[in-house]
């Protein structure tokens, strides 16, 4: 291919990518606006004098804990992925460290 053909092809791919990004940004903006509206509605309902029951408070704390746990799992998977791509996971010491860490978390006091 000639340089002009490559440039045209690259321009088409750049346009497609830009369109996809614009569409994704619009979707994220819509989701953000909807979430903000929902939060305002829930806040307004909460301030109107209705108190959350103890069960609802426990559900909220459970959801918060589950969300935090999911975040930690995603960070851990991301770190593993990064270490694998850097070639560090190919070392035999790393699985041993993972096993030791796993045993520690299994045997530690749950308090």
C-alpha positions in Angstrom: 0.0 0.0 0.0 1.1 3.5 -0.6 1.4 6.1 2.1 -1.7 7.9 0.9 -3.8 4.7 1.3 -2.4 4.1 4.8 -3.2 7.7 5.7 -6.8 7.4 4.4 -7.2 4.1 6.2 -5.8 5.6 9.5 -8.2 8.6 9.1 -11.2 6.2 8.8 -10.2 4.3 11.9 -9.6 7.5 13.8 -13.1 8.7 12.8 -14.7 5.5 13.8 -12.9 5.6 17.2 -13.9 9.2 17.8 -17.5 8.3 17.1 -17.4 5.4 19.4 -15.8 7.5 22.2 -18.4 10.3 21.7 -21.2 7.7 21.9 -19.7 6.2 25.0 -19.3 9.6 26.6 -23.0 10.4 25.9 -24.0 7.1 27.5 -21.9 7.9 30.6 -23.3 11.4 30.8 -26.8 10.1 30.7 -26.1 7.5 33.4 -24.5 10.2 35.5 -27.5 12.5 35.2 -29.9 9.7 36.0 -27.8 8.7 39.0 -27.7 12.3 40.2 -31.5 12.6 39.8 -32.1 9.3 41.7 -29.8 10.5 44.5 -31.6 13.8 44.8 -34.9 12.0 45.0 -33.7 9.6 47.7 -32.2 12.4 49.6 -35.4 14.4 49.4 -37.4 11.4 50.6 -35.0 10.8 53.5 -35.2 14.4 54.6 -39.0 14.4 54.6 -39.0 12.8 58.0 -39.0 9.1 57.2 -36.4 7.3 59.1 -34.6 4.2 57.7 -35.3 1.0 59.7 -32.5 -0.9 61.2 -32.8 -3.6 58.5 -32.4 -1.0 55.7 -29.3 0.4 57.5 -27.8 -3.1 57.6 -28.6 -3.6 53.9 -26.8 -0.4 53.0 -23.7 -1.3 55.1 -23.7 -4.8 53.5 -23.9 -3.3 50.0 -21.1 -0.9 50.9 -19.0 -3.8 52.2 -19.7 -5.9 49.1 -18.8 -3.0 46.8 -15.6 -2.5 48.7 -14.8 -6.2 48.4 -15.5 -6.1 44.6 -13.2 -3.1 44.3 -10.4 -5.0 46.1 -10.9 -8.0 43.9 -10.7 -5.9 40.7 -7.5 -4.1 42.0 -6.0 -7.5 42.8 -6.8 -8.9 39.4 -5.4 -5.8 37.7 -2.2 -6.2 39.7 -1.9 -9.8 38.7 -2.5 -9.0 35.1 0.1 -6.3 35.2 2.6 -8.6 36.9 1.9 -11.3 34.3 2.5 -8.9 31.4 5.8 -7.7 33.0 7.0 -11.3 33.3 7.2 -11.2 37.1 4.6 -13.9 37.6 6.9 -16.3 35.7 9.2 -16.4 38.8 8.6 -19.5 41.1 8.6 -17.3 44.3 5.4 -15.5 43.5 3.0 -18.5 43.8 4.6 -19.3 47.1 4.0 -15.8 48.4 0.4 -16.1 47.2 -0.1 -19.3 49.1 1.5 -17.8 52.3 -0.8 -14.8 52.0 -3.9 -17.0 51.5 -3.1 -19.1 54.5 -2.6 -16.0 56.6 -6.0 -14.6 55.6 -7.7 -18.0 56.2 -6.2 -18.4 59.7 -6.4 -14.8 61.0 -8.9 -13.8 63.7 -12.2 -12.7 62.0 -12.7 -10.0 64.6 
